[in-house]
Amino acid sequence: MRGKVAAGAALGTLGLGLWVGDGNAVTGPDRSLADAVTGGLARQHGLLELFVQPTEPYVLLPLIALMTLLCALGRHWRGALLCVAGTAIPVALNSWVLKPVFDRHLKDYLAYPSGHTVSLVAVLTVLVLLARPGTGRLVAGALAVLVTAVAGVGLVGLGYHYPIDVAGGALFAVAAVLGVSLSVSFLPVPRRAPERSDGSPPGGTSSGSPPATSPR
C-alpha cells in the first residue's frame, strides 16, 4: 500500500512540475486558487505569518530531535532512523535536485516544489507513520492535513509560493518519506534480549533452588 501511495504522489509531483516548470510565470489555476485560498485574509499579514510558523526550522528541528529521542528511548531504532532520514532526505532532494530540474522562478528564487511545504509535510508524514495504527493514525493524519492546509494558506497569502508549489511540495514529501520508510523496514535492527519475569528461576536450575551436590 505504501509503495502505491508513494508512486502516485511521485507521479503527481512530476506532472505538476512538467506543467508549471521551466521558468513559467503564474498560471491561471495558480491565480484562481490563490484568490480562493486567501480570500479575505489577503490583508491579514500577522495572521498569515502565524499560519506559516509550523514550516520554520526553529519549530521543525526541535520537533525532529524530540521524535528521534523518544524513539531511541523506546529502542524503536527503525523509527529513530526514519525521524532523521525521513525528514532530511526529502529536503535535500528537493533543494538540490527537484528545484533546479523544474526551474520555476518566483521573484529571485526557485519555487517548485515549495521547500517550506516539503519540510513540514515530511515531519508530519513521519509522525503519522509512527502513530499507533487505527484511531491514533487517523487522528494524526487528519491533524497533518489541517496543519498543511493552514500553512499553505499562509505561504500563498504572503506571496512566498504559488498554490501549485505547495501542492507539489506536499506530494513530493509524502512520496519521499514513504520511500524512505520502505527502505528502513528492510534494515536489520538489534533485538532486545527477552526479559525474565520476577518469578523465573535463574539459569541452570529448574526450580530456583541451588543445584544438588553429588554424595561423597
Kinemage of the C-alpha trace (Angstrom):
@kinemage 1
@onewidth
@group {chain A} dominant
@subgroup {mainchain}
@vectorlist {calphas} color= white
{ca met a 1} P 0.000 0.000 0.000
{ca arg a 2} L 2.753 2.442 0.934
{ca gly a 3} L 4.519 1.750 -2.343
{ca lys a 4} L 1.400 2.544 -4.369
{ca val a 5} L 0.760 5.768 -2.479
{ca ala a 6} L 4.402 6.794 -2.866
{ca ala a 7} L 4.314 6.110 -6.604
{ca gly a 8} L 1.074 8.052 -7.040
{ca ala a 9} L 2.406 11.034 -5.094
{ca ala a 10} L 5.660 10.992 -7.073
{ca leu a 11} L 3.745 10.975 -10.358
{ca gly a 12} L 1.651 13.895 -9.110
{ca thr a 13} L 4.798 15.847 -8.285
{ca leu a 14} L 6.224 15.136 -11.727
{ca gly a 15} L 3.016 16.022 -13.544
{ca leu a 16} L 2.616 19.364 -11.781
{ca gly a 17} L 6.281 20.143 -12.268
{ca leu a 18} L 6.157 19.494 -16.001
{ca trp a 19} L 3.098 21.728 -16.219
{ca val a 20} L 4.459 24.776 -14.397
{ca gly a 21} L 8.209 24.276 -14.676
{ca asp a 22} L 10.890 25.703 -16.945
{ca gly a 23} L 10.565 29.203 -15.526
{ca asn a 24} L 6.842 29.575 -16.305
{ca ala a 25} L 5.084 32.553 -14.780
{ca val a 26} L 1.934 32.274 -12.704
{ca thr a 27} L -0.750 30.153 -14.356
{ca gly a 28} L -4.495 30.656 -14.439
{ca pro a 29} L -5.146 27.921 -11.848
{ca asp a 30} L -2.442 29.423 -9.628
{ca arg a 31} L -4.157 32.774 -9.712
{ca ser a 32} L -7.630 31.316 -9.168
{ca leu a 33} L -6.505 29.081 -6.322
{ca ala a 34} L -4.610 31.921 -4.675
{ca asp a 35} L -7.727 34.078 -4.709
{ca ala a 36} L -9.798 31.185 -3.345
{ca val a 37} L -7.495 30.115 -0.513
{ca thr a 38} L -6.617 33.575 0.740
{ca gly a 39} L -9.990 35.267 0.282
{ca gly a 40} L -10.432 37.909 2.939
{ca leu a 41} L -7.074 37.049 4.554
{ca ala a 42} L -5.032 38.915 1.946
{ca arg a 43} L -4.523 41.889 4.276
{ca gln a 44} L -4.219 39.868 7.484
{ca his a 45} L -0.421 39.807 7.402
{ca gly a 46} L 0.013 38.970 11.078
{ca leu a 47} L -2.388 36.029 10.886
{ca leu a 48} L -0.736 34.719 7.719
{ca glu a 49} L 2.660 34.940 9.421
{ca leu a 50} L 1.246 32.826 12.245
{ca phe a 51} L -0.018 30.272 9.727
{ca val a 52} L 3.481 29.674 8.309
{ca gln a 53} L 5.213 29.210 11.681
{ca pro a 54} L 4.982 25.391 11.551
{ca thr a 55} L 7.174 25.454 8.423
{ca glu a 56} L 10.067 27.259 10.104
{ca pro a 57} L 13.290 25.432 11.083
{ca tyr a 58} L 13.116 26.671 14.685
{ca val a 59} L 9.848 24.754 15.029
{ca leu a 60} L 10.650 21.665 12.971
{ca leu a 61} L 14.213 20.933 14.118
{ca pro a 62} L 13.379 20.645 17.852
{ca leu a 63} L 10.365 18.515 16.939
{ca ile a 64} L 12.561 16.164 14.879
{ca ala a 65} L 15.048 15.941 17.744
{ca leu a 66} L 12.263 15.133 20.222
{ca met a 67} L 10.768 12.474 17.948
{ca thr a 68} L 14.171 10.870 17.462
{ca leu a 69} L 14.919 10.917 21.193
{ca leu a 70} L 11.606 9.305 22.110
{ca cys a 71} L 12.141 6.548 19.546
{ca ala a 72} L 15.665 5.946 20.839
{ca leu a 73} L 14.496 5.793 24.456
{ca gly a 74} L 11.905 3.222 23.429
{ca arg a 75} L 14.556 1.315 21.455
{ca his a 76} L 12.495 1.819 18.314
{ca trp a 77} L 15.586 2.045 16.127
{ca arg a 78} L 13.813 1.970 12.781
{ca gly a 79} L 11.593 4.786 13.994
{ca ala a 80} L 14.600 6.833 15.094
{ca leu a 81} L 16.238 6.334 11.715
{ca leu a 82} L 13.020 7.306 9.961
{ca cys a 83} L 12.850 10.515 12.019
{ca val a 84} L 16.284 11.548 10.773
{ca ala a 85} L 16.411 10.190 7.227
{ca gly a 86} L 12.723 10.713 6.512
{ca thr a 87} L 12.988 14.421 7.228
{ca ala a 88} L 16.473 15.156 5.850
{ca ile a 89} L 16.406 13.251 2.550
{ca pro a 90} L 13.250 14.888 1.116
{ca val a 91} L 14.577 18.383 1.912
{ca ala a 92} L 17.956 17.637 0.352
{ca leu a 93} L 16.472 16.104 -2.800
{ca asn a 94} L 14.038 18.973 -3.167
{ca ser a 95} L 16.689 21.677 -2.793
{ca trp a 96} L 19.449 20.105 -4.853
{ca val a 97} L 17.551 18.103 -7.466
{ca leu a 98} L 13.886 18.969 -7.988
{ca lys a 99} L 14.031 22.756 -7.782
{ca pro a 100} L 16.872 23.087 -10.337
{ca val a 101} L 15.264 20.496 -12.634
{ca phe a 102} L 11.819 22.115 -12.736
{ca asp a 103} L 13.317 25.631 -12.700
{ca arg a 104} L 10.204 27.547 -11.731
{ca his a 105} L 11.028 31.039 -10.521
{ca leu a 106} L 9.211 33.313 -8.103
{ca lys a 107} L 10.928 36.637 -7.536
{ca asp a 108} L 14.612 35.688 -7.221
{ca tyr a 109} L 14.333 32.062 -6.055
{ca leu a 110} L 13.248 28.645 -7.293
{ca ala a 111} L 9.717 27.982 -6.128
{ca tyr a 112} L 8.636 24.480 -7.204
{ca pro a 113} L 8.238 22.348 -5.151
{ca ser a 114} L 7.809 24.528 -2.065
{ca gly a 115} L 10.666 23.868 0.339
{ca his a 116} L 8.615 25.135 3.276
{ca thr a 117} L 5.933 22.594 2.461
{ca val a 118} L 8.369 19.727 1.912
{ca ser a 119} L 9.956 20.334 5.320
{ca leu a 120} L 6.621 20.485 7.126
{ca val a 121} L 4.886 17.590 5.379
{ca ala a 122} L 7.932 15.335 5.727
{ca val a 123} L 7.832 15.750 9.508
{ca leu a 124} L 4.055 15.310 9.627
{ca thr a 125} L 4.217 12.182 7.473
{ca val a 126} L 6.821 10.651 9.779
{ca leu a 127} L 4.566 11.426 12.752
{ca val a 128} L 1.632 9.720 11.048
{ca leu a 129} L 3.733 6.623 10.320
{ca leu a 130} L 4.893 6.476 13.937
{ca ala a 131} L 1.377 6.860 15.327
{ca arg a 132} L -0.409 3.811 16.662
{ca pro a 133} L -2.324 2.060 13.837
{ca gly a 134} L -6.052 2.616 13.901
{ca thr a 135} L -7.604 5.610 15.606
{ca gly a 136} L -4.267 7.150 16.544
{ca arg a 137} L -3.066 7.163 12.972
{ca leu a 138} L -6.377 8.507 11.667
{ca val a 139} L -6.271 11.399 14.130
{ca ala a 140} L -2.639 12.119 13.296
{ca gly a 141} L -3.440 12.072 9.586
{ca ala a 142} L -6.371 14.461 9.987
{ca leu a 143} L -4.258 16.882 12.032
{ca ala a 144} L -1.464 16.663 9.447
{ca val a 145} L -3.861 17.603 6.651
{ca leu a 146} L -5.240 20.507 8.681
{ca val a 147} L -1.800 21.907 9.580
{ca thr a 148} L -0.625 21.568 5.979
{ca ala a 149} L -3.714 23.365 4.660
{ca val a 150} L -3.312 26.233 7.121
{ca ala a 151} L 0.395 26.579 6.358
{ca gly a 152} L -0.369 26.505 2.629
{ca val a 153} L -2.809 29.382 3.007
{ca gly a 154} L -0.112 31.356 4.800
{ca leu a 155} L 2.553 30.632 2.192
{ca val a 156} L 0.285 31.637 -0.677
{ca gly a 157} L -1.205 34.634 1.113
{ca leu a 158} L 2.225 36.049 1.920
{ca gly a 159} L 3.355 35.573 -1.666
{ca tyr a 160} L 6.071 33.070 -0.772
{ca his a 161} L 4.707 30.414 -3.142
{ca tyr a 162} L 2.107 29.685 -5.767
{ca pro a 163} L -0.612 27.189 -4.767
{ca ile a 164} L 0.794 24.552 -7.146
{ca asp a 165} L 4.193 24.870 -5.454
{ca val a 166} L 2.538 23.947 -2.164
{ca ala a 167} L 0.651 21.022 -3.700
{ca gly a 168} L 3.803 19.717 -5.383
{ca gly a 169} L 5.791 20.052 -2.163
{ca ala a 170} L 3.201 18.104 -0.179
{ca leu a 171} L 3.045 15.325 -2.786
{ca phe a 172} L 6.810 15.021 -3.000
{ca ala a 173} L 7.251 14.934 0.781
{ca val a 174} L 4.717 12.121 1.123
{ca ala a 175} L 6.350 10.160 -1.708
{ca ala a 176} L 9.858 10.614 -0.333
{ca val a 177} L 9.020 9.745 3.282
{ca leu a 178} L 7.094 6.641 2.262
{ca gly a 179} L 10.022 5.606 0.080
{ca val a 180} L 12.422 6.058 2.985
{ca ser a 181} L 10.108 4.138 5.316
{ca leu a 182} L 10.016 1.202 2.914
{ca ser a 183} L 13.807 1.187 2.750
{ca val a 184} L 14.147 1.430 6.534
{ca ser a 185} L 11.783 -1.508 7.038
{ca phe a 186} L 14.297 -3.843 5.362
{ca leu a 187} L 17.220 -2.825 7.558
{ca pro a 188} L 18.342 -5.193 10.335
{ca val a 189} L 17.939 -3.781 13.827
{ca pro a 190} L 19.299 -5.050 17.149
{ca arg a 191} L 16.839 -7.247 19.000
{ca arg a 192} L 16.057 -6.752 22.641
{ca ala a 193} L 17.004 -9.656 24.891
{ca pro a 194} L 13.956 -11.451 26.310
{ca glu a 195} L 13.171 -10.219 29.768
{ca arg a 196} L 12.991 -12.744 32.647
{ca ser a 197} L 9.922 -12.463 34.853
{ca asp a 198} L 10.410 -11.876 38.570
{ca gly a 199} L 9.333 -15.404 39.423
{ca ser a 200} L 11.515 -17.189 36.889
{ca pro a 201} L 14.246 -19.456 38.243
{ca pro a 202} L 17.818 -18.489 37.479
{ca gly a 203} L 19.562 -20.180 34.610
{ca gly a 204} L 20.933 -23.641 35.252
{ca thr a 205} L 18.161 -24.694 37.653
{ca ser a 206} L 14.647 -25.995 37.241
{ca ser a 207} L 13.002 -24.616 40.387
{ca gly a 208} L 15.207 -21.822 41.556
{ca ser a 209} L 16.855 -23.901 44.312
{ca pro a 210} L 20.617 -24.423 44.309
{ca pro a 211} L 21.805 -27.372 42.236
{ca ala a 212} L 22.137 -30.589 44.278
{ca thr a 213} L 25.634 -31.779 45.074
{ca ser a 214} L 26.666 -35.339 44.424
{ca pro a 215} L 27.359 -37.549 47.544
{ca arg a 216} L 30.983 -38.120 48.543
